[in-house]
Amino acid sequence: MTNPQQFEAFMRDHQNMVFSTAMRLLANQTEAEDIAQEVFLKAFEHFDQLDNNPRAGGWLRVVTTNLSLNHLARYRSRWSFFSELSGGSPDEAQEPEFPAGQTLHEELDQAERRALVEQALQKLPAAQRVPLVLYHLEGLAYDEIASKLGVSLGKVKTDIFRGRQALRKKLRLTLQPESV
Amino acid sequence: MNSDYDTRLEAEISRELKDLPPLRAPDSLVPRVLAALERRSVAPSYRRSWQMWPASLQWASLLVLLILFGGLCFAGWKLSQMEAVTVSMQRVENWFSGFSAIGGTLSVLWSSAVLILKHLGAGFMIACLTALGLGYAVCLGLGTIYVRIALAASAPFERTPNRSRSWQP
């Protein structure tokens, strides 16, 4: 039988990672909490295998990603038409104003910059944010992302490129010169 | 797309994203999960998911299902061989023969409708389809306008700067 105290400690150890993964994919706090709860309920069913297992974090991450993607596929498709309509303009309203000639790095301290990157990521349209998160944060390859999302490889590459461009614009990133 | 630019952009975005610390989960998450587990534990075992049943019950339920399935297959095979059943089946078929007459009538009505549509001509059909399409477009447009208005109305609350959120790092 699972010890509730042990499981609570297990949850406290992994809750931020699980919540972050869901939040970055869904960009909605309520939905991310629901997914995190579902993930931990599943973890409870397999706790005898997960407890003290060094691969528990990886298992939780994969389950969170899959549940989040299922959630997006199930509940978001019907609203995609409307969300596409409203997808462009709110982002611009959220963009902070910087004085000309200054980069983001010069102007903000690290915590502020991270908060801004997080916010910029959350504000990307789902079509760009999801493959971008899967590629950069979950470490999936382009073809794996295409297969998970059920879209073509070309679309994944285009969406990721657009997502990067949008982030670069929002964060006013100056690209490093090519290293020789 | 310039490949050098792409590579540098990818590296820069990757650095920015990987630099992000995990978001802080809401304090309510752990109590929420524990409450859900508590609700599950007080529920009788037959109301929990099959995976949560005790192993002995899982095996017993599998056995019962296998016996039921085998029994159904056997009964079906036996019944199909019994003469009384064959006679009964024929009787049931006779009862439903009236439905074939209804089917015939419906088929005649359908043929008449097709004939009328042919008589009215392709122009009429196109006009009907266009009217349907326009009706659909009007509904879609009105819906879109409604959603846009609703989004615009909710936007000032969403866009309030410096709002406090528990997930912010």
Interface residues (C-beta under 8 A of the other chain):
Chain A: P4 F7 E8 M11 R12 Q15 N16 M17 V18 F19 S20 M23 R24 Q29 A32 E33 A36 Q37 F40 L41 F44 E45 F82 L85 S86 P90 A93 Q94 A111 R114 A115 V117 E118 L121 L132 V133 H136 L137 F161 R164 Q165 L167 R168 L171 L173 L175 Q176 E178
Chain B: M1 D4 Y5 D6 R8 L9 E10 A11 E12 I13 S14 E16 L17 K18 D19 L20 P21 P22 L23 R24 A25 P26 S28 L29 V30 R32 V33 L34 A36 L37 R40 S49 Q51 M52 T144 V147 R148 L151 A155 E158 R159 R165 S166 W167 Q168 P169
